[in-house]
Amino acid sequence: MKLRGAIVGFGAVAAEGHLPGWATRPEVQIVAICDPVAARRHHAFRILKGVRVYDDLGLMLDGERPDFVDVASPPGFHAAAARAALEAGAHVIVEKPLCLALEEFDALAELARIRGRVLMCVHNWKHAPAYRRAFELIASGRLGKVREITLERLRTGPAGGDGPGARWRREAALGGGILIDHGWHTLYLAQWLMGGAAPTLVSARLGGNREGGAEEEADLQLAFDGDRRAAIQLSWHAAARRTSASIRGDRAVLELEGNALRLTEAQASHDLSVIDAADDSYHAAWFGSLAGDFEQAIERGGGAIVATNLAESRAALAIILEARAAAGANP
């Protein structure tokens, strides 16, 4: 029997990323969409045959009793939607960030444990072909022990252009800011590529804030055990879009620029580039792969997939909150 799913929040990320990803999963059927905006409900009804649409989450949960809920609303609404879905007996997958406060995070994780339900965050960059290849090279020992990672996410502005997606990304009250929008991804990637070790924050510089808004630029320095470190640079004010990384081990250096990978060893350099869809903000194929992990976690009743995901999520949230606190204390 197929898993019956519902999506909460049907903006561009849900319509262009999540929904096409779920469509690749033969054992999943999206049966309902909930969004307070009429135009988005109408869009869902037009593109998804047989779907039922709601403007009230409680009514949807009562009426549909879905097996799982995919929360893709703006971050400020994540915790409440996830809590309602868990209390209704659904498994839950949440677009990043899972929530905005450590107290919320711990309460949601405990609720999922008590109810025996899977709770996960969308860590889709772990399913990007370039970063999968990087992880495999590290795991094989090709780079030796990883000593330093640098991650860059440079953009000319937030995703969504002049639409509502860009507006909430700039509003702190709704969970905006580049640390949430791009930093979350880089933080779980750094942790994953460092073998699962949780980082500590060494320093943070935040900038680009508009009046009443969240940060639009960030530079973070992180430390890991074994005298290892990571540097993260984020900007919505770059001259050009750039998605890059450098991973330095004691045997080789791996450089990533989009889908291009180059491994440089002592005596040779190797082009290990991958093929992937064009770099955009939605990454439907990555989400489809992640959805497979979510399905597997439901089938197994949780396990290592969930434990790893929640550990990465909590560490990312803790670093973001610490960086903002430090920057506020030292502007």
C-alpha positions in Angstrom: 0.0 0.0 0.0 1.3 3.4 -0.9 2.3 6.0 1.7 -0.3 8.8 1.7 1.4 12.2 2.0 0.4 15.8 2.4 2.4 19.0 1.7 2.0 22.0 4.0 3.1 25.2 2.2 3.0 25.1 -1.6 5.4 27.8 -2.7 8.0 27.4 -5.3 10.2 25.0 -3.3 7.3 22.7 -2.8 5.9 23.0 -6.3 9.3 22.9 -8.2 11.4 20.7 -5.8 9.4 18.6 -3.4 6.4 17.6 -5.6 8.5 16.4 -8.6 10.7 14.6 -6.1 7.8 12.7 -4.6 6.6 11.9 -8.1 9.7 9.7 -8.6 8.8 7.6 -5.6 6.4 4.8 -6.8 5.3 3.9 -3.2 4.2 7.5 -2.4 1.0 9.4 -3.3 0.5 13.0 -2.4 -3.1 13.3 -1.5 -3.5 16.8 0.0 -2.0 20.2 -0.1 -2.4 22.9 2.6 -1.7 26.5 2.0 -3.4 29.7 3.2 -2.9 31.5 -0.1 -5.7 30.8 -2.6 -3.5 31.1 -5.7 -1.2 28.4 -4.4 -4.1 26.1 -3.6 -5.5 26.6 -7.1 -2.0 26.0 -8.6 -1.8 22.7 -6.7 -5.3 21.7 -7.9 -4.3 22.4 -11.5 -1.0 20.5 -11.6 -1.8 17.5 -9.3 -4.7 15.3 -10.5 -7.1 14.3 -7.7 -5.4 16.2 -4.9 -7.5 17.8 -2.2 -6.6 21.3 -1.1 -7.0 23.0 2.3 -6.5 26.3 3.9 -6.4 25.0 7.4 -3.8 22.5 8.7 -6.0 21.1 11.5 -8.9 20.4 9.1 -6.5 18.7 6.6 -5.0 16.5 9.3 -8.4 15.5 10.6 -9.9 14.9 7.2 -7.0 13.1 5.5 -5.1 11.3 8.3 -1.9 11.2 6.1 0.9 8.8 6.8 3.4 11.6 6.5 3.5 15.4 6.2 6.0 17.4 4.3 6.4 20.9 5.8 7.6 23.4 3.2 6.2 26.6 4.6 8.5 29.6 5.6 10.7 28.7 8.5 8.8 30.7 11.1 5.9 28.2 10.7 7.9 25.0 10.7 7.7 24.1 14.4 3.9 24.5 14.8 3.2 22.5 11.7 5.6 19.7 12.6 4.1 19.5 16.1 0.5 19.4 14.8 1.4 16.7 12.3 3.2 14.5 14.9 0.4 14.9 17.3 -2.0 13.7 14.6 0.1 10.6 14.2 2.0 11.5 11.0 5.6 11.1 10.2 7.2 14.4 9.3 9.8 15.7 7.0 10.6 19.5 7.2 12.3 21.8 4.8 15.3 23.4 6.4 15.5 24.7 9.0 13.7 22.1 11.1 12.8 25.0 13.5 14.3 28.2 14.9 15.0 27.5 18.6 16.8 24.7 20.4 13.9 24.4 22.9 11.5 23.8 20.0 13.9 21.3 18.4 14.3 19.2 21.6 10.6 19.2 22.2 9.8 18.1 18.6 12.4 15.3 18.7 11.0 14.1 22.0 7.5 14.2 20.7 8.5 12.2 17.7 10.2 9.6 20.0 7.2 9.3 22.2 4.8 8.9 19.3 7.1 6.5 17.5 7.2 8.7 14.4 10.0 9.7 12.1 11.1 13.3 12.1 13.6 14.5 9.6 14.9 17.7 8.0 15.6 18.2 4.3 19.3 17.8 3.9 19.2 17.6 0.2 22.8 18.7 -0.6 24.0 15.3 0.7 22.3 13.9 -2.3 23.9 16.3 -4.8 26.1 14.1 -7.1 29.2 16.4 -6.6 29.0 16.1 -2.8 28.2 12.4 -3.0 31.4 11.9 -5.0 33.3 14.0 -2.5 32.0 11.9 0.4 32.9 8.7 -1.4 36.4 9.9 -2.1 36.9 10.8 1.5 35.5 7.5 2.7 37.8 5.6 0.4 40.9 7.3 1.9 41.9 9.0 -1.3 42.3 12.4 0.4 43.8 11.0 3.6 42.6 12.6 6.8 40.6 15.7 6.1 42.2 18.7 7.7 40.3 21.7 6.3 37.1 22.4 4.4 36.0 25.7 2.7 32.5 26.1 1.5 31.2 29.1 -0.5 27.6 30.0 -1.4 27.7 33.3 -3.3 24.5 34.7 -4.8 23.4 38.0 -6.3 20.3 38.0 -4.2 18.0 35.6 -2.3 16.0 33.0 -4.2 12.6 34.2 -5.3 13.6 37.5 -7.0 11.1 40.2 -6.0 8.4 37.7 -5.0 7.2 36.6 -1.6 10.0 34.0 -1.3 12.6 36.7 -1.3 10.6 38.8 1.1 10.4 36.2 3.9 14.0 35.2 3.4 15.0 38.8 4.4 12.6 39.0 7.4 14.1 37.7 10.7 10.7 37.2 12.3 9.8 34.7 9.6 13.0 32.8 9.9 14.9 34.6 7.1 18.6 35.3 6.8 21.4 33.8 4.8 22.5 31.7 7.7 19.2 29.8 7.6 18.8 29.8 3.8 22.3 28.8 2.8 24.3 28.4 6.0 22.2 25.5 7.2 23.2 23.5 4.1 26.9 24.3 4.5 26.9 23.4 8.2 25.5 19.9 7.8 27.7 19.3 4.8 30.8 20.3 6.8 29.7 18.0 9.6 29.0 15.1 7.2 32.3 15.5 5.3 34.2 15.7 8.6 32.9 12.2 9.4 30.0 13.3 11.6 31.9 15.3 14.1 30.0 18.2 15.6 31.7 21.6 15.1 32.3 24.5 17.5 32.2 28.1 16.4 35.5 30.0 16.5 34.3 33.3 15.0 31.4 34.8 13.0 31.1 38.0 11.0 27.6 38.9 9.8 26.6 41.8 7.6 24.4 43.2 4.9 21.4 43.6 7.2 18.6 45.8 6.1 16.6 47.7 8.7 14.7 45.2 10.8 15.9 42.3 8.6 18.2 39.3 8.9 21.8 39.0 7.9 22.6 38.8 4.2 26.3 38.0 4.4 28.2 35.7 6.7 31.7 34.4 7.3 32.1 31.5 9.8 35.2 29.8 11.1 34.5 26.4 12.7 36.7 24.0 14.6 36.5 20.2 14.8 38.3 17.7 16.9 41.8 16.7 15.9 42.9 20.2 15.0 40.6 20.3 11.9 38.7 23.4 10.7 36.2 24.7 8.2 35.5 28.1 6.7 32.1 29.1 5.3 31.4 32.2 3.2 27.9 33.3 2.3 26.6 36.3 0.5 23.5 37.6 -1.3 25.5 40.5 -2.6 28.0 38.8 -4.8 28.9 39.9 -8.3 28.1 36.5 -9.7 26.5 33.2 -8.5 29.1 30.7 -7.2 28.8 27.3 -5.5 32.2 26.0 -4.6 34.2 24.0 -2.0 37.7 22.9 -1.2 38.5 19.9 0.9 42.2 19.5 2.0 43.4 16.2 3.2 46.9 15.1 4.2 47.2 13.2 0.9 45.3 15.3 -1.6 43.1 18.3 -2.2 39.6 18.1 -3.8 38.1 21.3 -5.4 34.5 21.5 -6.3 32.9 24.2 -8.5 29.3 23.4 -9.4 29.5 19.9 -11.0 33.3 20.1 -11.7 35.6 18.2 -9.3 39.3 18.2 -9.5 41.5 16.0 -7.2 45.1 17.1 -6.9 47.6 14.6 -5.5 51.3 14.8 -5.1 52.1 13.6 -8.6 48.9 14.1 -10.6 45.6 15.9 -11.0 42.4 14.2 -11.9 39.1 15.5 -13.4 36.4 13.7 -11.5 33.4 15.9 -12.6 29.9 14.6 -12.4 26.7 15.1 -14.5 23.8 16.8 -12.8 20.9 19.1 -13.7 21.5 22.8 -13.9 22.3 24.6 -10.6 19.0 26.1 -9.4 17.2 26.6 -6.1 14.9 23.5 -6.2 17.0 20.3 -6.9 14.0 18.0 -7.5 16.2 15.0 -8.2 18.1 15.4 -4.9 14.9 15.7 -3.0 13.7 12.5 -4.7 16.8 10.7 -3.4 16.3 12.1 0.1 12.7 11.0 0.0 13.9 7.5 -0.4 15.9 7.8 2.8 12.7 9.1 4.5 10.7 6.1 3.2 13.4 3.8 4.5 13.4 5.4 7.9 9.6 5.0 8.1 9.9 1.3 7.1 12.6 0.7 9.7 11.0 2.7 12.5 13.8 5.4 12.6 17.3 4.2 13.0 20.7 5.6 12.0 19.2 7.7 9.1 17.1 9.7 11.6 19.7 9.9 14.3 22.3 11.3 12.0 19.9 13.8 10.4 18.7 15.1 13.7 22.3 15.4 15.1 23.3 17.4 12.0 20.2 19.6 12.3 20.7 20.4 16.0 24.3 21.2 15.5 23.5 23.5 12.5 20.8 25.3 14.6 23.2 25.7 17.5 25.9 27.2 15.4 23.5 29.6 13.7 22.1 30.8 17.0 25.6 31.2 18.5 26.9 33.1 15.4 24.0 35.5 15.6 24.5 36.0 19.4 28.2 36.6 18.9 27.7 39.0 16.1 25.1 40.9 18.1 27.5 41.2 21.0 30.3 42.3 18.7 28.8 44.2 15.8 
